[in-house]
């Protein structure tokens, strides 16, 4: 903030803040990975994936939901949940001011956006993290919105999909943030018991408290290509073990190799793949329906452990 | 500086040195000397009380990490009897940073699971300084599920600088291991009582910290990120850790006021390490009281209460 901004009355300053947040709409966009200068409509038509190097660019929560859900019939839910500064946390700045700044910059109340809608006709509840809001960190508002969205999915027995992108628990809400890990995990466990599918899609980056709770508890865990995901950040690990980390450490491919996720899905294929998966999972609910021909839908069985044991 | 005392305790340390010196001199039963010792003792007690009633958040962090702070293995024989340690996660290995097994609490069989930092250097290395790896959390889960089958209450003792941040930890899925514990503990069909005995650091602590009753020892601390880590991110310097500790509210008094923890067990004057037996006695009394209370509640109701409590965090 320049000195002139400091002395301006807050009403005037607000305007400049909003202007700063709006990215100038040029016709060209540079890929942060391969440095290629790209024609913006090409990038947008490709779900914000670089047409040259296939880098999955970071996108907003709303953009994520827009490219994932059917255009027809999607509506935002739980939009009224606001962050609470119960600790009156203050460091160099007040947390309250940090929240207001993030709200102005992103237009979101906190770091999670929830919608209900359809995925190729299949009703779903879908939440997406807004990484631009405080690094997608999870405090009360994120935990509460996730939990209530899950409770809606439970009540209506429709699948839930979560796109996570987060630096972890939000420091400024201290233990309240930590407890959101327990809270979200508990509601996911209820979905599991009730047989309501929950698919977690990890997008770059996922760390800390979000990784160690809702992001890895999916019936199916998916990651976008080359997303970074782990419990401890690479810097912390390097400081602890005093050695360089191997190439590709904590990337999606690393997670797949080590058995943490079921598959890596390209953003272009996300809708089709998840619709395919969820339609099969939800057919299990419809077994009582005599018209259902679930056998045709079943994947070929490759491995039956019981036979081996006998 | 006396290494057995923290920086803010040095005035107490000086008095204690004087008392010790006088005791050596006073072997010829000089009445004036024993009188003097008595006065100094009183003075020391008053000073200790004064210092400890005004502990800052950062001072409390230091007490919680005091090198003489009692650990899980100090409490096990004092709070419980008949402890049999059970090892291994049945998948990869046995993590010595988490100790678990079956014991009796005033006669009643219980499953005890605690994080152990280790005392002597070799011991600390063996215990990985109390930083569990995935196999530690998975061992804990295995034991908790066993407790559920045999209708034993679970008691967890939390004391960790955090889950281990290392390559092997990540390879074997530390996030997933913690997340699974959070989910499983939310509906474990047996009473679960969690006690923060020292340092409760973030997800590594929470990984054995979900239950029906969460209690902290008076000078234990519980935080989402270490004050040093928080200071490093916000102030770009660990020198601001005291500010971070104060801002995050890491002490039992703040956390009870916030409704995060259910109770606080008072520590002996000057901290648990000054009188481990007394501390253990108080922990035992608290645990017995809580288990009696929880066992009055029908199981389904207890689980619903646990769930609603989790849902209420932050409201």
Interface residues (C-beta under 8 A of the other chain):
Chain A: X84 X86 X87 X89 X90 X91 X92 X139 X140 X143 X144 X147 X169 X170 X171 X172 X173 X174 X175 X176 X177 X178 X179 X180 X181 X182 X183 X185 X186 X187 X188 X189 X190 X192 X193 X208 X209 X211 X212 X213 X214 X215 X216 X217 X229 X230 X231 X232 X236 X237 X240 X241 X245 X246 X249 X250 X258 X259 X260
Chain B: X163 X164 X165 X166 X167 X169 X170 X171 X172 X173 X174 X175 X176 X178 X179 X180 X182 X183 X184 X185 X186 X187 X202 X203 X206 X207 X209 X210 X222 X223 X224 X225 X229 X230 X233 X234 X235 X243 X244 X247 X248 X249 X250 X255 X258 X260 X307 X310 X311 X313 X314 X315
